Structures are given as C-alpha cells and as structure tokens.
Amino acid sequence: MMDKGILRQIVTKQKKEFFAKEDFVRRELRDEVLKWFKDNRVVILTGVRRCGKSTLLKELMQEVSSWCYVNFEDERFLDFRAQDFEALNEVLVEIYGVSRIYFFDEIQNIEKFETFVRRLQDEGKKVVITGSNASLLSKEFGTRLTGRYKVFEVYPFSFREFLDFKKVDVEKEDFYLVEKKVGLIKLFDEYAALGGLPEYLKNKDKEYVRTTYENILYKDIIVRYAVKRQRIIKELVNILATNISSLFTYNALKRTLGLANAITIKEYISYLNNSYLFFELQKFSYSLKEQLGSPRKIYLVDAAFSQVCGLNFSENKGKVLENIVFIELKRKNFEVYYYTDKNECDFVIKNGTKVNEVIQVCYSLDKESREREIKGLLEAMEKFKLKEGTIITKEQTEEISVGDKKIKVLPAFKWLFR
C-alpha cells in the first residue's frame, strides 16, 4: 500500500503548482467539451504528449465548481496500485473537500484504473481523464463503461489558436487588405515551420521537442508494447516522417527495412497511430476488400516533430501544407479518405454514407501542376456527383469553372478560418 502521507504531499504540491498564474490560449474544443458536463458520463481527452491536454483541464476547471485534481505522471506514483485509490480518494476529500468532479491527468499509467473510475461514476461523480495513448480506450475499459463515456481528441494548436498565442486578432476583411494579408502569410509560414506544440512555441527549444518525441517513442511505444526491435521502429519513424503525404504499403516498408514479413510493420505503425504521432489515411472505396488492400498515406501530428524525425521542411513545403490540411480535417473530426483512379484527389470527406466534399492541396497552382491538380479534383467531383470542389494553396485565390462544375482556389490561411 502506498503511504498516505506521500499521497498528501503529492496532491498538495500538485494543487499549488497546477494553479500557479499562467496565461494560456483558449482552446477551440473547450465549449464542446463543457456541453458534456451535464450528466455523469466520463469525459476522455486523449492526444499526443504535450499537445495541451493539461492546460485544457485548467480551462474546464475555471468553468465549473466542486472539483479535485490528480496528475499521475508524477514519478512518486510508480508504486501506486489499484488498491491505493481509496486512500487517494480520502486524501482528495481532505484537501479539496467533497468534490462533484474528478480531473485525472494521464491516468492510464495506473493499471485497472477503470474500476475506480466506474465506481466514482456509479456514485454520481463526473470524471474527466486525459491520456496520451489510444489504448486508454482498452477493451476492458470500454466493456466496463459501455455507452457511458465521450471521447475528445486533442491536437496541438490550430492556426487560429496559434494566432491567439501570438496575440493576433483577425477579422474577415483582413483577408482582403494587402498589408494584413502579407502579415497572415508570414504568420502561416511560421506556423508551418514551428507547428503547434504550446510549450515549444514559448521556449523555441529543440531539445524540448526531442525529449517529447523520445518520451513518445520509449514510454508510449517501446515500453508499453515491449518492442524488442528498437532500431527497426526508429528507422521506420524516420522513413514515415520523410515521406509524409506519400503512398506506402506494408510490404514495401518490409523490404526497405529488411524484414521477413509485413506483420511487424503493420503492428509498429498501429503503435505509432495509438500514440497519435502518425495517422494513416486509407483510399476511398465502396469495396472494403479494395480499401484494405490499397496503399495508404501517412501524416505526422505536428510539424515540430519533423525537426527530430526525418522531414526537411525547406525541401518539402507542399507536403507540409498537405499535412496541415489533413490534421485540420482530423481536428474537425471528419471522416477522411484519399481517392484515386486515373488521377488522384488528396482528400475525400464522407458524412454518413455520402461524400459531400473533395479537396486538393497544392503549394502553388502553376503551369506544371495546374492541369494535374484540376484533373484529379474533377475526377473525384464526377465520381461523387459534386458541383463544387476546393484547391488549397499557399496563398492563391481563384475561381475556376469547368462546364457546370466550380472549383474554389483558396489560400491555406483563409481556409483554416472557415
């Protein structure tokens, strides 16, 4: 059993540190999360390490009353076991009083935490938990809380949040004023280069990014899944990061890494997905067999990590732009695919059973790329019977008509404000 005196020290210290005065950016997700505080369903905030989940907790706490807080990443919790939860609960009552809402940071570090969460829920408490791994929604957890939780994926800063961080106010008319537009393009370039990890934007310390990346790789992947081939998974990360937005197959990666079969590659990429470091994009097809058998595309959660795992930003601006668009679509919780037949369309957005939007991403719509990008978009528009499509560029604006179809060409900084 963990000593109760140590639990008091931890909780008291965390309470004091957590509420040290700090300016923070209001997250776009905040109001949506607060809507789910009206009942006792568990709210789960999950996402890559250091994307701002703890700060979002602070925002939520400012809007509610009668709560308590514990961060389980404190190294003193290494000896904490499921049977210690009752002692912890007693300490929380001593320090915070009787609470209606329990906020638990990185609780997946504790085995069988779901049992305690379920008990609190049965007692009518509201529980809000964060975690840096999709395995937070383990089979056992899902079984114990079937239909009794709501999941929100938290990402690094969006471009809007990045501008809030920079204390830049943007009005719609700013998109059309030359001076303001030039300023927005420069800020977008900075966002594309630095990414949206909140703490990194404050300190600009590349070692911070490296440490965060290594924690993801070792704690969330190698240790969690007992990965023995550490060299292989590190090489895989570098290959994927260097080829963001590109098509790949498990078999091709198997050959590149000199492995005997593709199962290992598939497993390792699933671990990277679970840690929210990378995301796979599947081809759209009405045939599940074709969809599963087709090449996939890969995207990185934030540009900051490209500095420590493979991508040379200066040589891959088009890929970085496509990556930003993909992550924004994920942030909006869209169901996204790519489409290819004779030509390729970068993003197909499905709502229910119907595709209602198609998007092409091109850094610069010039003589070399124009015909290819328009052909790919038109083919997808024809396939899904859509009258309108969108091409997102670095800074171009245009309207293109082809027969009865219209294509809007938008600069990324404007599209990100839609």
N, C-alpha and C positions, 0 to 999 in steps of 0.2 A: 504493500500500500504506500502511496506517495504521502510524504509528510504534509500535514495540513498547514503548518507554519510556512512551508515553502510555497504552497498554493496561495496563501495570503500575500506573501511578498510579490509573487508574480502578478496577481490580479491588481494589487495596489499600484505597483510600478507601471503596469500597462495602462491603467486608468489615467494616471498622471501624464504619461508620455503621449498617449493617443490624443489627448486634448490640449497639447501644447499649441499655442496660437500658430496658425498656418493659413496662408492664402491658398485656395485651391479652385480649380476650374469646375464650374457646374457641368456635370456630365449630362449628355442628351438623354441617357437612359433613365435618369433619376425619376422623373414623373411617372413613367410607365411602370417602374418597379413599385412605386408608392401605391399604385392602384390595387396592388395585390396584398395590401396590409389590412384589408377589411375582414379577413377570415383567418383561420389558423393553419392554412396550408404553408408548408415550408417553402421559403424563397431561396433559390440557389443562384449565386453569382459565380460563374466559372469563366476562366480565361487564362491566357498565358501569364507567367510570372511578371510582376512589376508593371502591369497594364493599368493599374489604378483601382483595383477592387477594394482595397482598404480605405482609400480616400472616398470612394463611393459610399462605403459604410458610414463614414463621418457625415456625409451629406444627408443620408437617410436618417441618422440619429438626430440631426437638427430639426427634423420634421415630425418626430414622434416623441412620446414620453414613456416613462416607466420601462427602462431597458437596462441590460448589462452586457458586458463585452469581454471576450477572451480571444487572444491570438495564440494559436497552438504551434506557431513556428518557433517560439521561444525554446532554446535548447534544453531548458530545465524540464520540459515536458517529455524528454526522451524516455524517461522511466514511467510515464503516465500510462495507466491501463484502464480498460473499460470499467473496472470495479471502483476506480477513483472518481468517477463522475459525480457520485452522490456527495462525496466530501467537497468537490469543487462547487457543486450547487449550494451547499451550505455556506461556503466562503463568499460566493456571489451575493447571497442574501445578506450576509453580514456587512459587506462593503457597499452594495448598491441598494439594499432594501429589497422588498418583494417586487420582482420585475414581471412585466407582461410580455416583453420582447427580449429574446436572447440573440445576440450577434456573435457568431463564431467564425473567426478568421482561420483559413487553412485547416479545417477540422479533419480533412481526410488523412492527416498524419496519424490519427488515433484509430487503432483497429476497433471494429464493432461500434463506432460512434453512432451508427444509425439506430441502434437500440435505445440509446439515451435520447436522441432526437425524437424518436417515436413516442417515448414516454412523456416528454415535455409537451408534445403535440396533443397527446391524449388528455393531458391536464389543462388543455385550453390555452397553452402558450403559443406565441408566434415565434418561429425560429428562422433566422436568416443566416445562411452559411456561405462561405466562399471556398473555392478550391482551384488549384492550378492544373487539374487533370480531369479529362472527361471520365476517368474511372471513378470519379466522385459519384457518378450515377451507376454504380455497380449493380449487378443482378440482384444481390441481396438487398441493397438499399431500395432499389426500385420495387422489389417484392414487398418490403415492409411498409412502403409509403405509396403504394399503387394509387394513382389519381389524386395524391394529396400533396403534390409539390409543383412549383412553377420554376422553370429554368430560364435564366438570362445569361447570354454570353456577353462578356465584357471584352472590349478591344482597346488597344492603345488609342490615343487621341485621334478623332476625326479631324479633317481640315478645319471645320467650324470650331472645334474645341481648341485646336492649335492656335487659331486666331484669337480666341478668348484668352488663352495663355499669354499671347503676345500683347494682350490688351488692345486689340484692333477691332473697332466696330465697323460692320459692313452693312450698307443699305443697298437695296436693289439697283438704285440708279448708279452706284459705284461701278457696276459692270460696264457702263457706257461712257464714263468720264475717263479721258485718256490718262491723266495723272494717277487716278485711283486704280485704274485697270493695270497700269505698269507696276504699281506697288503690290497689287494682288498677285501678279505673275511672279514677282521676286519672292514673295512670301510662300507661294506654292512651290517654287524651286527649293526653298529652304526646307519646307515640309517633306518634299520628295527625297531630299538628301539625308535629313536627320531622322525622319519617322516621327512617331507619336508617343514614345515611352516618356511619361511625365518627368521622372527623376532625371533622365538623361538630358532632356530639354533644359533642365535647370543647371546641371553641372557640366554638360558637354564632355564628360569624362568617358573616353572609350573603354577604359578598364572596367567601368561600371557595366557597360553593355557586355563586355567579355565575361565578367563574373556572372551576370544574369544568364547569359547563354550557357555557361558551364554548369550552373545550377539546374537549368532545364535538362541539359544533356545527361548529367550524372544523377541528380536526385529524382527527376520526374521520369527518366527513361532507363538509364543503365541500372540503377539500384532497384527501382520499382519493379522492373521486368527481369531482373537478374541477367542482363545481357552480357554474354561472355566475349563476343567478338567486338570489342570496343573500337578497334582500328577500322573495322568494316563500317560500323554505323557512323563514325566520324567522317570517313570518306564519302559515304552516302549523303550526309548532310551537305558537304561541300559541292558535290555534283548537283544536288537538287537546287541549292541556293544559286549556283552559277547558271542554272537553266530555268529560272522561274518563267512561267507562262509558256514553256515549251512542252511539246508532247513527249511522253515517255511510256515505256512498257516495263513490266517487272522483269521480263526475260532479257531485254536489252541491258537493264541495270545489272542483272545477274552476270551477264557476260563481261560487262565492264569491270565489275568487282571480282571476277574470277571465282564465282560461287558455283556449286554443283546444281542447285535448284533455285527457283524463284520464290519459294515459300518464305525463306528468310527475309528477302527484300520486302515482300508483302507485309510480313509481321513488323519489321522495323519501321516502315512507313506508317503503319497503323499506330505505332507508339508515338511517332512524331505528330500525327494527327491528334492523338489523345492529349498531348502536351500543348496543343494549339500553336506549335511552332510553324508547321506547314499545313496546307489544305490541298486535298486533291479535288480536281474538277472532272466530272465524267461527261462523256459525249451524250447528247440527247438522242434517244431512240425510243420508239414505241415498243421495240423488242428488248426485253430485259437481257436476253442472252447476248444480243449485239452490244448493248450498253456495257455489260460486264467484260466482254471480250475486246473492247476497243481501247486504244491508247488513252491515257489520261493526261491532264495538265497539272502542274504543280505551282503553288503560290506560297509566299512567305508572309508571316503575320505582320511584320513591320520592317521598314527599310533600315532601322538601326541595326538589326541583326546581320544585314548584308555586309557590314564592316568587319565582322569577325567570322563569317562562314561562307565566303566564296564569291559574292557578286561584286563586280567592279562597276559602281554606279555610273561613272563618266562614260563608259562604253555601252551602257545598256539602258538608256533613258526611256526608250519605247517599252521595254519590259517592265521597268519600274512604274511607268504610267499605267500599264495594264494591271499590274499588281495592286496599285492603289484603288483602281476602279473595282477590282474583284473584292478586296477587303471591305470596301464601302457597301457593296451588294450583300456581303455576308453580315455586316453590321446592321443592315436594314432587315435581316432575316428572310431574304428572298431565297427561293428555290432556284438555283442557277446551274446551267449546263453550258457546254460549248456545242456548236453544230458544225458538221462538215459533210459534204457530199462531193460535188465537183469543186466547190470553193469552201472557204471556212468563215464562220462568224464566231467572234470571240465569246459572246455571252447571250444565252437564251434564258429568259426569265419566265418561269412557269408558275401559274396561280391555279391551284386545284388541278383540273385535268387539261387546262388550256394554257398555251403560251401567249402572253399578252405584251411582251416587249423583247426587242432584239437590239443588241448594242455591239458596235465595232469600236476598237480602240486603236488609234494611230497617232504617233507622236507628231507627225507633220503630214498633212494631206497634200503631197506634191505630185509631180508628173510620174514619178517612179511608183508611188503607192496608190494613187487615186483610183485607177481602174480596178486594181485587185481588191481594195477595201470595199468599194461600192458594189462590185460583183458579189462578193461574199455576203454582204448585208442584204442585197436584193434577193439572192437565192433563199436566204432564211425567211425574208418577208413573204416571198411567194409560197414557201413551204407551209408557213403558219398563217397564211391569209391575213397579213397585216398591211395596213395602208401607210404606216409610219415606222421609221427606224431612226436610230441615233448613231452618229460617229463622234466619239470623244477624242479631242486632240489636245495638244499642249496649250494653244492659245487662239486657234482659228474659229471663226464664226461664219456660217454659210447655210443657205437653204438650197437643196438640190431636188429637182422634180424629174422623175423618170416615169413617163406615162401617167398613171393615176396614183403613183406612189411618191411619198415625200420623205426626204432624208434631212434631218436636222444635224448640222455640224456645230458642236459646242466645245468651248474651252473647258478643260477639266475643272478649273477653279469655280466656274459658274455651275457646272453640272453637280458638283459636290454640295451646292447650296439648294438644290431642288427640294 
